[in-house]
């Protein structure tokens, strides 16, 4: 549970309300609190410089959107085109990366909120100044600990890798060890992402980042050997688990790592490889500094992605269409400030945030609960200090919900925005009811025009990503099982391994996003699940062979490696072409028997079970169409 983030959110959003109440104008305090809201919605774990870029960019985008909404919201003739334009720009900006997508979302959300400020009777200049003051306050709260905890997030991320590694080696059964391996992959991805994006302008701190990156890279051989041990069904000695825990403690405390234990005389080859990996951890590695990509290259890559592929334009068109329908509906419904319809559409339909169907349902459920909370706060006319306390509770809940569940986030963000935007309507139950109707209507627009009627929205998508991951595993087979004599060849083998495991992690994420949908996409995701598991087992089996080769075992014959690569290529082609994979020759050498067995399981999983003998033809046709 992100308790520190919850405390920061409560301070950022409740303190302006308290100050406004103490000065006799809680309405202005609510505007300042609204300006701090983008920092809470954009909060993310990571290095402080990364967080500063992410939160600062999102806050700046929110301020620009809010200003556009303020000055365009006086008339529907100006506000409707402005909101539609904001939606289109927001979707196109999302193609530039995760931070840009987050900034685009804030640009849209606060552009829409800005159009609703005219009904509050506060001057535009005063409203904008209050928003900017709140943004500055929110940034201060979010980044205040930078000066004293500059590298703590990175240390925690690297230490978590060794904690997860110890947990995997401590697992008592195969199911637990496999779940721990997924946790280890996630921890490694997180640690590399944080360290490779952490580039401070202070040379001393940059040296600290490089030292942590060296410590993380030094653990790769131990990770590979551990995967090999778990895949072979062996157990690591207890002293190894204890040592890995002590490494995590040393990283957190910023003290030197202890000397590793010595292997036993009867240690297996995989265990010897693990002890050799522990030696690498104690010694560390030296890696040069990686210069960040220039801004012009990032802009060029973004422009290329817009020109080369239609996906971003399709997402922008879908968002723009639904926003236009929402704006038209807002003009027709008999409620004041029906910008909530458009706001709901944008938040639910924003690109690259997972399943549209799942978000619409979760937001609908969360909003019903959130409107109930808002009704309890405003409808009964709670006193001012009680509203301040409730705002702090709602802010903390939103910060926790952002990490845990989108429905929980909606349940707390909804009453929070109701408090900030509708304080003048305190005690007015119809306003609270209007918020509920607007949100349900927005979810309905998304489900109908952005999901059910939109071409291709229910088309299965996991299979294409699965084929790409099979290709990545094939590249790992080619680089990992062949001899690697030079440092460049070993580095390339390590890179291919990282790409394969990262691809598997991304594939699991895509599965989790799509499996909730009640369409062919969700059914196909469930049908692909055995293939995903089998592919993970193939990759683990390859890693086991790679570790044994690195520690003295002879490398497999080039012809056998070619047979494995060809089989993986056929598996990828069968997924792309939606057909059964064709059988081909596979290696018969005992060294590769584990890889071959898991590869055959993957082939069987793609073919699916033989249902023809006992399943009605109608059900069989439906199953095969889903696959």
C-alpha positions, 0 to 999 in steps of 0.5 A: 500500500503506497502510504507515503503517496497517500499522505502527500496526496492528502496534504496537496489537496486538503491544505489549500481548502483549509487555508481558504476556509481559514481566510474566509473563502473556501471557494478560492481554496477549492480552485487552488486544490484543483490546481494540485490535483494533476500532481496527485493523478500523475504520481508514479514510482521511480527516480526523483528526476523521472518523477519531476519530468512526469509530474511537471510535464503533466502539470504544465499540460493541465495548466494549458488545457485549463487555460484553454477551457477557461477562455473558450468556455463562455459559449458552446460555439467556442467550448465544443470545438475547443474540447474536440480539438483538445481530445484529438491533440491529447490522443496524438500526443499519447504516441510519444510515450508513457509520460506524454500519454499521461500529460495528454490525459491531464491536458484533456481532463483539465481542459474540460474542467476549465470549460465549467468554471464560468458557472462559478462566478469567479473571474478568469484571471483569478481562477487561472492564478489559483490553479497555477498556485495549486500546481506549484503547491502540488509540485512542492509536496510531491518533490520536497523529499528529493533533497534528502531521499534522492536515490532511495527509489533506485536503491529500493528497486535494485534491492527488490531484485535480490529479495525476489531472487531469494524468494524464488529460490526459497519456494517450496513447490513449482507453482510458487516458484513460477509465480516468484519468477514472474515477480523477479522479472517484474522487479528486474524490469522496474529496476532497469527502467528506473536506473536507465532513466535516472540521469541527474545533473549532479555528477556525484549522484550520477556516479551513485546511479551508475554504481547501482546499475553495476550492482544490478547488472552483476546479478544477471548471471546469478538470476540465470543460474537460479532460473536454471536451478528452479527449472531443473527442480533442484533446491538452492542451499539455505546459505545462498538465500541468506546471502542474497537477503544480505545483498539486498540489505547492503544495497539499502544501507549503501554499504559494501557487499559481504563475501559470498559463501563457498560451494560444497564439494558435491555441488551440481553444475547449476549450483556451481554456476549460481555460486559463480554468479554470487562472486560476480555480485560481490565484485560488481561490474563496470558499465559506462554511462549511457547518454540520454537520447536528444530531444530532437530524436524523440520528436523524430521518433514520435513523428515517424510513429504517426506517419508509419502506422494508423493505430494512433490515428484510429485511436484519435478518431475514436476519442474525437468521435465519442467526445463530439457525441458527449458534447452534443449530449451535454447540450441536450441534457437538462443539467447544469455543467454537464461537462462530466459526460465529456470528462467521463468519455475522455478518462475511460477512452484515453488510449493505452490505459488498458481495456476500454470495456473494463475501464468503463465498467469499473468507472461506472461502478466506482462512480456510483460509489463515489457519487454516494460519498459526494452526496453524503458530503455535499447533500447534508451540508457538512461544515467547512472543516469536515469538508477539509477532512473529507477532501484529505481522505478522498485524496488519500483514497485516490492515491491508493486506488491509482495503484490498486484498482481503477474502480477504487480510483474512480470511487474517490476521485469522483467525490473529490472533484465534486467537492472542488467544483460544486462547493457552491451547491452544498446541500443541493441534492439534484446536483449530485444526482446530475453527476451520477447521470452524466457519468453513466451517460458518458460510460454508455457513450464509450461502450456503444460508440467507442467499443460495441459499434467501433470497427475492430474494437472487439477483434482479438489482439493477444495473438499478434503480440504472442507471435512477436514474443515467440520471435524474441524467444527464437532470437534468444535461442540463436544467440544463447545456445551458440558459443559466445567467445567475445565480450560483444557476443556475450552482451548480445546474448544477455540482451536477447535474454532480457528482450525475451523475458520482457516480452513475456512480461508484456504479454502477460500484461496484455492478457490481463487487460483483454481477458476481462472483455466479454467479446472474442478478444477476451475469449481468445485471450483465455484460449491463448493462456496455455500457450503463454505458460508453455512459452515461458517454460520454453524460455526457462528451459533455454536459460537452463541450457545456456547456464550449463554451457557458460560453465563448461558444458559443450555447446549444442550443435549448430544444426540442433540450434537451427532446428529449434529456431525453425520450430519457433519460427513455425510456431510464430507463423502458425499464430499469425496465419491462424492455423495449426503448426506443422510438425518438423524435426527436433533435436534428439540430443539429451542436452536439449531434451528439456527445451524440446519437451516444453516446445512440444507442449507449446505446439500442443497448446496452440493446436488446442485439445482434441474435442471432436470425439466428445464435443458438439460441433457447434461448440467445437466451431466456436472454440476453434474460431476463438483460437 
